[in-house]
Amino acid sequence: AVGNGTTDDRQAIINAISALGTDGGTVFFPPGHYRVSTQIEINGSSGGDVVSNCIRFEGLGSPADGGFGDAGGSEIRADASGNYHLFYLNGAEAVQFVNLRFRGGDKFGNSGTGSNSTAHALIFERQSYGGNDHLLENLVFVGMTACVRLRGTSRTTFRKVRIGHCPNASVSIITLEESDYLTGGDVHKNRIDQTRLEGVIVDAAPDATNDSSRNSGANGLGMFGFCNTVFVKDSSFIRCNYGVLFDSSLDPAAGDSENNEGEFFYFQNTEVERARLDGWSIAGGEFISLDNCFASSCDQNGIRIINTTSTSVNITNPNVRDNAGHGIRIESTTLNNCSIVNPSIGGNSRGSSGTNHGIFIENNVSNVYIAGGKIGGDVKLSSSSTPQGRGVLINGATHSNIRIIGTNVLNNTDSDGIGQSISSGTGNSIKFNAGSTVDIDT
């Protein structure tokens, strides 16, 4: 391999993998720029460009951000005009990428167009003969929109992955989805399971020097289909289209005898900031937990729970501020449980004072519990004026099991921090909330 950024090093990389044999080993990339002109397919059993498993691709250096200075490191580069995967891991087991930078063509900092390809740089797919147990660690992606896609794989870990300078394109930057693989009628072989993201930073702004820049189509993390058991901690999704997207396909289709919904999603100490649409868009999935998470400065809602979401959404210690829409918008009439405990919510309805609210509960929504915390004030939750209309607005007359207990709703635009007109339903209890005269027990 030449590593000068111009010569096509694709075949040299294939030769190196082939030299390892089918049992794998390590391919080292000395510092340099390795151009790959078309897809490299590594198959775990037969076919593709090369057959191998248990491969470690390792850069001999630590990757820098990849900006104008282009400081050091080992880099694998896709052509800017290409629409192809750099590496397609088709059933290959236990593949690791470590200490590498991936660049889209001519993107350096804010110059160049980069690659807005919807073919992901790295795609891992499960097949009948394998495709699990992968690691992505200490990686940088620059000038690429579609970066990593997992299809039906299990036990994959992302650790210290940095993605930035993403050209506009309609795709999820990190995609988790079920595969098309079926055997013996067991649809559970399709599912993606046990995915970990730790210390992942996605800044999708095409122009990182412009604080108001948002990506017009690329979602930070997108989850689709039969997707189970996702853990995300200490991560950030900034200036994306949607920050984190739970797609409606996570819920089972009508008549689905296998009930293959996506479930068990755990987010901890994770922020979604300055999304073009909603920060967290929850349109599907079951048993969702957001713990110590942050949703700020989004151009629509901080957190939106859409009507296709059922079962349980638990939100503890959320920090939701300065969003143009509602802080948290709850639309799902099929929720079995939504709890919001000890929230810090203020300064929402940015740019349209009094129009939107800290928490908005749509008509016919039931089974919502809000306890403690403060929903009011400016972005610092102080007693200064706030654009939020109310701390909590319960829209419409029909609700059951709406419980709001011991929450501070002072310092909202409306004099009463809670608005409601409930006339039917049972199990509603609204009591002991500073800043509100509402007292209901049905």
Backbone torsions as a table, in degrees:
resi	resn	phi	psi	omega
1	ALA	NA	143.0	-176.7
2	VAL	-90.4	-45.2	177.0
3	GLY	71.2	30.9	179.6
4	ASN	-102.4	3.3	178.2
5	GLY	83.1	-8.2	-178.3
6	THR	-115.5	-49.0	178.3
7	THR	-65.9	139.5	179.0
8	ASP	-76.7	113.2	-178.4
9	ASP	-98.1	11.4	-175.3
10	ARG	-56.6	-51.7	-175.0
11	GLN	-67.3	-34.2	177.9
12	ALA	-62.8	-38.3	178.2
13	ILE	-67.4	-42.6	177.3
14	ILE	-60.5	-42.9	179.3
15	ASN	-61.5	-39.7	179.6
16	ALA	-64.5	-42.5	178.0
17	ILE	-64.1	-44.0	-179.8
18	SER	-60.9	-36.9	-179.1
19	ALA	-64.9	-23.7	178.5
20	LEU	-69.8	-27.8	-173.8
21	GLY	88.5	176.8	-173.7
22	THR	-71.7	-16.5	-179.7
23	ASP	-89.5	-1.6	171.2
24	GLY	84.7	-164.8	-174.7
25	GLY	151.2	-154.8	-175.8
26	THR	-118.5	132.8	170.6
27	VAL	-105.5	117.1	-178.9
28	PHE	-94.4	139.1	175.3
29	PHE	-114.7	102.4	172.3
30	PRO	-59.5	158.7	178.5
31	PRO	-51.6	131.7	-177.1
32	GLY	161.5	-176.3	-175.1
33	HIS	-122.8	108.8	-171.8
34	TYR	-104.2	105.6	-178.8
35	ARG	-79.9	132.1	175.4
36	VAL	-121.1	114.9	-168.9
37	SER	-83.2	-27.7	178.4
38	THR	-145.8	170.8	-174.7
39	GLN	-57.3	141.6	168.4
40	ILE	-107.0	116.9	178.7
41	GLU	-102.6	120.2	176.6
42	ILE	-108.3	116.3	-174.8
43	ASN	-103.9	141.4	-178.0
44	GLY	-81.7	-11.7	-177.0
45	SER	-131.9	-58.4	179.3
46	SER	-157.0	159.8	178.7
47	GLY	86.4	-167.5	-178.4
48	GLY	69.4	-165.7	177.7
49	ASP	-82.2	-28.1	-178.3
50	VAL	-160.0	147.7	179.1
51	VAL	-108.3	122.4	177.9
52	SER	-167.1	160.7	174.8
53	ASN	-136.6	167.9	173.8
54	CYS	55.7	55.3	-177.7
55	ILE	-108.0	140.5	173.6
56	ARG	-118.5	119.4	174.6
57	PHE	-99.8	116.6	-170.9
58	GLU	-129.8	125.3	172.0
59	GLY	-81.7	138.9	-178.3
60	LEU	-90.6	66.6	-178.5
61	GLY	161.5	169.7	179.6
62	SER	-100.2	129.8	-173.4
63	PRO	-75.2	129.9	173.9
64	ALA	-83.5	177.5	-174.4
65	ASP	-61.1	-28.5	-180.0
66	GLY	85.3	31.1	179.8
67	GLY	-85.3	-152.2	-174.4
68	PHE	-58.8	-40.4	-179.0
69	GLY	-71.9	-23.5	177.1
70	ASP	52.0	53.5	-169.7
71	ALA	-77.3	104.5	165.7
72	GLY	59.5	-169.2	176.8
73	GLY	86.5	175.4	179.7
74	SER	-108.5	126.7	-170.1
75	GLU	-128.5	137.1	172.2
76	ILE	-111.3	127.6	-167.6
77	ARG	-119.5	132.8	173.1
78	ALA	-98.0	149.3	175.8
79	ASP	-66.0	139.4	-176.4
80	ALA	-60.8	-36.6	-176.2
81	SER	-89.5	-1.2	-175.8
82	GLY	-81.8	150.0	175.6
83	ASN	-125.1	74.1	-174.8
84	TYR	-148.9	154.9	172.6
85	HIS	-73.8	140.3	171.2
86	LEU	-70.1	-51.6	178.0
87	PHE	-128.0	125.2	174.6
88	TYR	-111.8	104.8	-179.3
89	LEU	-90.6	97.2	-170.2
90	ASN	-101.2	86.8	-179.4
91	GLY	82.4	2.1	178.8
92	ALA	-73.8	137.2	-176.8
93	GLU	-93.5	147.0	167.0
94	ALA	50.1	61.3	178.5
95	VAL	-103.0	135.0	-178.7
96	GLN	-124.4	138.1	171.1
97	PHE	-120.1	123.1	-172.3
98	VAL	-137.6	137.0	171.4
99	ASN	59.4	43.2	-178.3
100	LEU	-127.7	153.1	170.5
101	ARG	-113.5	138.2	175.0
102	PHE	-115.1	127.3	-176.1
103	ARG	-122.7	139.6	172.3
104	GLY	-88.3	100.8	171.6
105	GLY	49.8	-115.1	-169.2
106	ASP	-100.1	19.2	-177.4
107	LYS	-83.7	113.9	176.0
108	PHE	-128.6	111.7	-175.6
109	GLY	59.0	-122.9	179.4
110	ASN	-102.8	10.1	176.8
111	SER	-100.6	154.2	-179.7
112	GLY	83.3	164.3	-176.5
113	THR	-94.3	-23.1	-176.9
114	GLY	66.3	-166.4	-178.8
115	SER	-114.5	114.4	175.7
116	ASN	-97.0	27.4	178.3
117	SER	-56.4	143.4	172.5
118	THR	-94.3	2.1	170.5
119	ALA	-88.0	120.6	-172.0
120	HIS	-68.9	146.0	178.4
121	ALA	-57.7	-44.7	179.0
122	LEU	-123.1	124.5	174.9
123	ILE	-126.7	128.2	179.9
124	PHE	-114.1	124.7	-176.8
125	GLU	-129.9	138.3	177.3
126	ARG	-83.3	142.5	173.3
127	GLN	-133.2	-179.4	-176.4
128	SER	-62.1	-23.9	-176.3
129	TYR	-102.0	6.7	176.2
130	GLY	138.0	-164.6	179.5
131	GLY	131.0	24.0	-174.9
132	ASN	-114.4	176.4	169.8
133	ASP	67.2	64.1	-177.5
134	HIS	-113.0	157.5	178.4
135	LEU	-135.9	131.3	171.6
136	LEU	-123.5	115.0	-171.1
137	GLU	-138.8	135.2	177.8
138	ASN	53.1	55.4	179.8
139	LEU	-113.6	150.7	173.1
140	VAL	-125.5	132.0	171.4
141	PHE	-116.3	127.8	-179.8
142	VAL	-134.6	134.8	178.0
143	GLY	71.4	21.7	177.6
144	MET	-125.5	139.9	177.4
145	THR	-91.6	-54.8	177.8
146	ALA	-89.2	114.8	-172.4
147	CYS	-108.4	-56.7	-176.3
148	VAL	-136.1	134.8	177.8
149	ARG	-132.1	124.9	175.3
150	LEU	-108.4	127.6	-179.3
151	ARG	-122.8	99.0	174.6
152	GLY	75.6	8.5	-177.4
153	THR	-83.0	156.4	177.0
154	SER	-121.6	149.2	172.5
155	ARG	61.6	59.6	176.0
156	THR	-113.9	135.3	-179.1
157	THR	-120.9	129.8	168.3
158	PHE	-103.5	129.5	179.0
159	ARG	-140.1	123.1	-179.4
160	LYS	52.2	65.0	177.0
161	VAL	-112.7	129.0	-176.9
162	ARG	-119.7	124.7	-177.8
163	ILE	-125.6	131.0	-179.5
164	GLY	-156.1	172.1	177.7
165	HIS	55.5	54.4	-174.2
166	CYS	-91.5	120.8	174.3
167	PRO	-61.9	153.7	179.4
168	ASN	-65.1	129.7	174.2
169	ALA	-167.1	150.7	-178.6
170	SER	-88.3	92.2	-176.6
171	VAL	-165.8	161.9	170.7
172	SER	-91.5	131.7	-177.8
173	ILE	-63.7	-45.3	169.2
174	ILE	-116.5	123.3	-176.0
175	THR	-118.5	129.5	173.1
176	LEU	-118.8	122.5	-176.0
177	GLU	-154.9	162.0	176.2
178	GLU	-69.8	159.4	176.6
179	SER	-95.3	175.8	175.2
180	ASP	-94.5	2.9	-174.9
181	TYR	-72.6	127.8	176.7
182	LEU	-134.9	140.6	171.7
183	THR	-151.6	138.2	177.5
184	GLY	61.6	20.3	179.1
185	GLY	72.7	7.4	-178.3
186	ASP	-91.5	94.7	-175.7
187	VAL	-66.0	-19.5	-179.5
188	HIS	-65.7	-17.1	175.2
189	LYS	-69.5	-12.5	179.4
190	ASN	-81.2	-21.1	-164.3
191	ARG	-74.2	152.8	169.7
192	ILE	-95.5	135.2	-169.9
193	ASP	-144.7	147.7	172.6
194	GLN	56.8	67.1	177.2
195	THR	-109.1	133.7	-179.8
196	ARG	-120.5	130.4	170.7
197	LEU	-120.8	121.5	-177.8
198	GLU	-131.6	120.3	178.1
199	GLY	66.6	37.8	178.9
200	VAL	-93.5	131.1	178.6
201	ILE	-122.6	120.4	176.2
202	VAL	-119.2	115.3	171.6
203	ASP	-116.0	103.2	-169.2
204	ALA	-87.5	4.4	-176.7
205	ALA	-63.8	126.8	174.7
206	PRO	-63.1	-32.9	179.2
207	ASP	-119.7	98.6	-173.8
208	ALA	-71.9	-12.2	179.5
209	THR	-84.2	-13.0	-177.5
210	ASN	-103.9	109.0	-174.0
211	ASP	-62.4	-26.6	-179.2
212	SER	-88.2	-0.6	-179.8
213	SER	-67.5	130.5	174.3
214	ARG	-127.8	151.2	174.5
215	ASN	-78.2	130.5	-172.7
216	SER	-81.5	-3.5	-179.7
217	GLY	-150.6	-20.2	-171.2
218	ALA	-89.0	122.8	175.7
219	ASN	-87.4	146.7	-177.4
220	GLY	-66.3	-62.7	177.5
221	LEU	-126.7	122.7	178.5
222	GLY	-117.8	132.2	-179.1
223	MET	-122.8	131.2	-168.8
224	PHE	-138.2	148.3	168.6
225	GLY	65.3	-143.3	-174.3
226	PHE	-83.0	79.5	-173.2
227	CYS	-118.5	117.5	-173.2
228	ASN	-123.6	146.2	165.0
229	THR	57.7	74.5	178.9
230	VAL	-112.1	126.7	177.1
231	PHE	-114.7	124.8	177.3
232	VAL	-128.4	126.5	179.4
233	LYS	-141.3	148.4	174.2
234	ASP	52.9	45.4	-174.7
235	SER	-127.5	163.0	-178.3
236	SER	-136.5	139.3	175.1
237	PHE	-129.8	106.6	-167.1
238	ILE	-120.6	138.4	172.1
239	ARG	54.3	39.2	175.0
240	CYS	-93.2	176.1	172.0
241	ASN	-67.4	-69.9	159.4
242	TYR	-105.1	140.6	177.8
243	GLY	-69.0	-61.1	176.7
244	VAL	-125.5	125.1	-175.4
245	LEU	-116.0	116.5	167.8
246	PHE	-95.8	105.4	-174.4
247	ASP	-73.5	153.4	179.5
248	SER	-63.8	-19.9	178.0
249	SER	-68.9	-9.8	175.5
250	LEU	-67.6	-23.0	176.4
251	ASP	-86.6	147.4	-177.6
252	PRO	-65.1	142.1	175.8
253	ALA	-70.8	156.2	178.0
254	ALA	-58.8	133.9	178.9
255	GLY	80.5	10.1	-178.6
256	ASP	-80.1	102.3	-174.9
257	SER	-69.1	-22.7	-179.8
258	GLU	-83.9	-12.2	179.4
259	ASN	52.0	46.5	-172.2
260	ASN	-86.7	62.8	177.3
261	GLU	-84.7	161.2	172.1
262	GLY	-83.8	140.3	-177.7
263	GLU	-155.2	162.3	177.6
264	PHE	70.0	82.6	179.2
265	PHE	-122.3	121.8	-174.7
266	TYR	-123.7	115.3	178.1
267	PHE	-115.6	130.4	-178.0
268	GLN	-136.5	132.5	177.6
269	ASN	51.1	46.0	-176.5
270	THR	-121.0	138.0	-178.8
271	GLU	-114.7	145.0	170.0
272	VAL	-125.5	122.8	-169.2
273	GLU	-138.6	139.7	172.2
274	ARG	56.0	40.5	174.1
275	ALA	-69.8	149.3	177.5
276	ARG	-69.6	-33.0	177.9
277	LEU	-114.1	-123.5	178.6
278	ASP	-85.2	147.1	176.4
279	GLY	-67.1	-63.8	174.2
280	TRP	-106.6	116.2	177.1
281	SER	-108.8	106.3	-174.0
282	ILE	-107.5	95.3	-177.0
283	ALA	-109.4	2.5	-179.7
284	GLY	-172.7	174.9	179.0
285	GLY	102.6	159.2	-178.7
286	GLU	-130.2	146.3	178.7
287	PHE	57.1	72.4	-177.6
288	ILE	-107.9	132.5	-179.1
289	SER	-129.5	126.0	173.5
290	LEU	-117.6	115.6	-175.5
291	ASP	-122.4	121.6	-179.0
292	ASN	55.9	45.8	-178.3
293	CYS	-105.9	160.3	-169.2
294	PHE	-127.5	131.6	176.1
295	ALA	-134.5	110.7	-170.6
296	SER	-140.7	144.6	167.9
297	SER	60.0	29.5	175.9
298	CYS	-81.6	153.5	-175.0
299	ASP	-83.2	-8.0	167.9
300	GLN	-124.8	-120.2	-175.8
301	ASN	-92.1	151.4	174.6
302	GLY	-67.9	-53.8	176.9
303	ILE	-131.3	128.3	179.2
304	ARG	-126.5	124.7	178.1
305	ILE	-107.4	106.1	-169.0
306	ILE	-87.8	162.5	-168.8
307	ASN	-65.1	-13.1	178.2
308	THR	-84.9	-1.6	-178.6
309	THR	-90.1	131.5	177.3
310	SER	-122.6	-169.7	179.6
311	THR	57.9	-120.4	-162.6
312	SER	-129.4	131.2	171.5
313	VAL	-126.6	118.6	-178.5
314	ASN	-115.3	125.0	-176.7
315	ILE	-124.5	116.8	-179.9
316	THR	-120.3	137.2	178.5
317	ASN	52.2	45.4	178.7
318	PRO	-75.6	147.3	174.2
319	ASN	-117.0	105.5	-170.8
320	VAL	-128.3	109.1	-170.0
321	ARG	-144.6	149.8	165.5
322	ASP	63.6	27.8	175.4
323	ASN	-88.4	147.6	-177.2
324	ALA	-71.2	-31.2	176.4
325	GLY	-92.5	-142.4	175.5
326	HIS	-78.2	156.0	171.5
327	GLY	-63.5	-59.4	174.7
328	ILE	-127.3	125.1	178.9
329	ARG	-113.9	121.6	-177.9
330	ILE	-112.6	113.0	-177.1
331	GLU	-113.6	-13.5	-169.8
332	SER	-76.0	121.7	177.3
333	THR	-89.3	1.2	-179.4
334	THR	-110.0	10.0	179.8
335	LEU	-65.0	134.0	170.1
336	ASN	-86.1	-28.4	179.2
337	ASN	-162.8	132.1	168.1
338	CYS	-135.9	115.8	179.3
339	SER	-116.5	136.5	177.9
340	ILE	-127.6	109.3	-171.0
341	VAL	-118.0	129.5	177.0
342	ASN	56.2	52.5	-178.6
343	PRO	-77.6	153.8	167.2
344	SER	-121.2	101.6	-171.9
345	ILE	-132.3	117.5	-179.3
346	GLY	-158.8	158.7	173.6
347	GLY	70.9	17.8	176.8
348	ASN	-82.0	179.3	-169.1
349	SER	63.9	34.1	179.6
350	ARG	-56.6	127.1	177.6
351	GLY	87.2	-5.4	179.5
352	SER	-148.1	73.5	-171.7
353	SER	-56.3	130.3	177.0
354	GLY	84.9	-9.0	-175.2
355	THR	-79.8	-43.8	-176.3
356	ASN	-115.8	174.4	-165.9
357	HIS	-134.9	168.7	176.8
358	GLY	-62.8	-54.9	173.0
359	ILE	-128.4	129.1	179.2
360	PHE	-116.8	122.9	179.8
361	ILE	-112.3	116.1	-175.4
362	GLU	-71.9	160.2	178.7
363	ASN	-58.3	143.5	178.8
364	ASN	72.8	3.6	174.4
365	VAL	-81.4	133.9	-179.7
366	SER	-129.1	172.9	172.9
367	ASN	64.8	51.8	177.3
368	VAL	-119.6	132.1	-179.7
369	TYR	-124.2	124.4	177.9
370	ILE	-125.1	127.2	-176.6
371	ALA	-140.8	134.6	172.5
372	GLY	69.1	-168.1	176.6
373	GLY	72.0	-169.8	176.9
374	LYS	-132.7	133.6	177.0
375	ILE	-127.1	87.5	-177.6
376	GLY	163.7	168.6	-177.6
377	GLY	86.8	-176.3	-178.5
378	ASP	-80.9	-164.5	-175.7
379	VAL	-64.7	-19.0	176.4
380	LYS	-99.0	9.2	179.9
381	LEU	62.3	23.1	179.6
382	SER	-80.9	179.8	-179.9
383	SER	-80.3	2.5	177.4
384	SER	-64.6	162.5	-178.0
385	SER	-60.6	148.5	-177.7
386	THR	-127.4	148.6	174.4
387	PRO	-78.8	-13.4	-180.0
388	GLN	-61.2	134.5	176.7
389	GLY	-66.0	-59.3	176.4
390	ARG	-131.8	160.6	171.6
391	GLY	-64.3	-48.7	177.3
392	VAL	-135.1	128.2	171.7
393	LEU	-116.8	121.2	175.8
394	ILE	-100.2	107.9	-172.3
395	ASN	-85.5	138.1	175.0
396	GLY	83.2	176.0	-169.1
397	ALA	-102.3	-16.2	-169.8
398	THR	-112.2	112.2	179.4
399	HIS	-152.5	151.5	171.1
400	SER	-133.8	147.5	175.5
401	ASN	57.8	41.9	169.2
402	ILE	-93.3	115.8	-177.0
403	ARG	-125.1	119.5	178.4
404	ILE	-126.9	110.5	-169.7
405	ILE	-129.6	124.7	169.2
406	GLY	64.8	35.1	-179.4
407	THR	-104.3	140.4	177.5
408	ASN	-87.2	112.0	179.5
409	VAL	-116.8	30.4	174.8
410	LEU	-71.6	160.3	169.6
411	ASN	68.4	34.3	167.5
412	ASN	-99.9	168.3	-175.8
413	THR	-64.0	-44.8	177.6
414	ASP	-75.9	146.8	-174.2
415	SER	-64.2	-35.1	174.8
416	ASP	-100.1	124.2	-174.0
417	GLY	-71.1	-13.1	176.9
418	ILE	-122.6	129.3	176.2
419	GLY	-113.0	134.2	-179.3
420	GLN	-159.2	154.8	173.6
421	SER	-142.8	43.5	-177.0
422	ILE	-67.5	126.3	177.1
423	SER	-127.0	-8.3	176.9
424	SER	-146.2	153.8	-176.0
425	GLY	117.2	165.8	-177.5
426	THR	-131.1	164.6	174.8
427	GLY	75.4	15.4	179.5
428	ASN	-85.5	133.7	179.5
429	SER	-144.1	114.7	180.0
430	ILE	-127.3	110.0	-171.3
431	LYS	-151.2	153.2	168.1
432	PHE	60.5	42.2	-179.1
433	ASN	-109.4	113.9	179.2
434	ALA	-62.3	128.7	179.9
435	GLY	96.0	7.0	178.6
436	SER	-141.4	140.7	176.0
437	THR	-94.4	-3.3	-177.6
438	VAL	-65.7	129.3	178.7
439	ASP	-141.5	102.6	-174.7
440	ILE	-127.4	139.7	172.5
441	ASP	-149.7	95.8	-177.8
442	THR	-107.4	NA	NA
